[in-house]
Amino acid sequence: MEQRSSDRKGHGLVPGRICVVTGAATGIGRGIALALAKEGAWIAVTDINVEGAQLVAMEIEQAGGSAIAYRLDVRNREEIDAALAAVLEWSGRLDIWVNNAGVSTMNWFVDLDEDEWDFNMNTNARGVFLCSQAAARQMIAQRQGGRIISVASMAGKRGEAPFLAHYIASKFAVVGLTQAMATELVSHGILVNAVCPGYVQTSMQEREVVWESRLRGISTEAVRQSYVDDTPLARLETTEDVAKVVVFLASEYSDFMTGQAINITGGSWMH
C-alpha cells in the first residue's frame, strides 16, 4: 500500500489531502475514514485494534482510495510519534488530523472509582491533547497550515445526563481544548474545530444501552426509545451523519471557521 507523495491526485472535497483518523477501526471513526476517502483524501487508519484498522484500510483501497493502517494507542506519546513518522514516510506530509478515539463507561457519580475516571480522561481528553500536539508541531514545521478536528459529544455541552459524570468531564475538556488550540494555532494557518454528536448508533452505544438498562432498571428497548424521544428528528443518529460534517470541516467550505464545536444531535441539544 506504499505510495509516493508525488503521486497524489484526485477529485472530491479533499483531493489528495493526507489525513490521520484515530479510533477508525469501527463506529464513528470508520465512518469518517470512509467518507474522507470517498472525497479524495489519503487516509491513515489508526486504532489500538490494528486488525480492524487494516480491514478499513483494505475497504478504502478496494473502493479505489488510498489508505494505510497503523496501530495507535492515543494515550501513548511514543506510539503517536511512531505512527506520525510512518505516515510521513508513506505520504510526505500531514494535512488533517481527526481525533476520534474515545471510550465510555457508566456508573452513578457516587460509585465512580479512580480507575473509571482515569480510563475515560486518559483516552478522551489526554489522548486528544497528545495527538493534537504532535499534529500541530508537524503542521507548523510544514508551514502550510492544516486542520485538527476532534469528535467531542453532546455530553461536552450538556452536563445533566446521568451515569456519565466522568465521560461528560472528558468531553467538556475536548470542547475547551478545541477553543484554546484554535486561539493559539490560528497564526500558523491551522484551523481547529470539533463536532458534538448525539445518540449515535455504534457498538459503543449498544454497550451503553445495556449499562443504562441495568442502572435504571428498565428494558434496553425502553432505553433506546428514550434516546429517540429526546431527539426532535425522531431517529437515532448514524455514523454517516457525523462523517458528513467532519468532511465539511476538512474541506475549503469551512475556511472561515475555527474554535467551533458543532452540534450534530438531531435537535437533542441546541446550544
Residue, then its C-alpha position, 0 to 999 in steps of 0.5 A: m500500500e506504499q505510495r509516493s507523495s508525488d503521486r497524489k491526485g484526485h477529485g472530491l472535497v479533499p483531493g489528495r489531502i493526507c489525513v490521520v483518523t484515530g479510533a477508525a477501526t469501527g463506529i464513528g471513526r470508520g465512518i469518517a475514514l470512509a467518507l474522507a476517502k470517498e472525497g479524495a483524501w489519503i487516509a491513515v487508519t489508526d486504532i489500538n485494534v490494528e486488525g480492524a484498522q487494516l480491514v478499513a484500510m483494505e475497504i478504502e483501497q478496494a473502493g479505489g482510495s488510498a489508505i494505510a493502517y497503523r496501530l495507535d494507542v492515543r494515550n501513548r506519546e511514543e506510539i503517536d510519534a511512531a505512527l506520525a513518522a510512518v505516515l510521513e514516510w508513506s505520504g510526505r506530509l500531514d494535512i488533517w488530523v481527526n481525533n476520534a478515539g474515545v471510550s465510555t463507561m457508566n456508573w452513578f457519580v457516587d460509585l465512580d472509582e479512580d480507575e473509571w475516571d482515569f480510563n475515560m480522561n486518559t483516552n478522551a481528553r489526554g489522548v486528544f491533547l497528545c495527538s493534537q500536539a504532535a499534529a500541530r508541531q508537524m503542521i507548523a514545521q510544514r508551514q502550510g497550515g492544516r486542520i485538527i478536528s476532534v469528535a467531542s459529544m453532546a455530553g461536552k455541552r450538556g452536563e445533566a445526563p446521568f451515569l456519565a459524570h466522568y465521560i461528560a468531564s472528558k468531553f467538556a475538556v475536548v470542547g475547551l481544548t478545541q477553543a484554546m488550540a484554535t486561539e493559539l494555532v490560528s497564526h500558523g494557518i491551522l484551523v481547529n474545530a470539533v463536532c458534538p454528536g448525539y445518540v449515535q448508533t455504534s457498538m459503543q452505544e449498544r454497550e451503553v444501552v445495556w449499562e443504562s438498562r441495568l442502572r435504571g432498571i428498565s428494558t434496553e428497548a425502553v432505553r433506546q426509545s428514550y434516546v429517540d424521544d429526546t431527539p426532535l428528528a425522531r431517529l437515532e443518529t448514524t455514523e454517516d451523519v457525523a462523517k458528513v460534517v467532519v468532511f465539511l470541516a476538512s474541506e475549503y467550505s469551512d475556511f472561515m471557521t475555527g474554535q467551533a464545536i458543532n452540534i450534530t444531535g438531531g435537535s437533542w441539544m441546541h446550544 
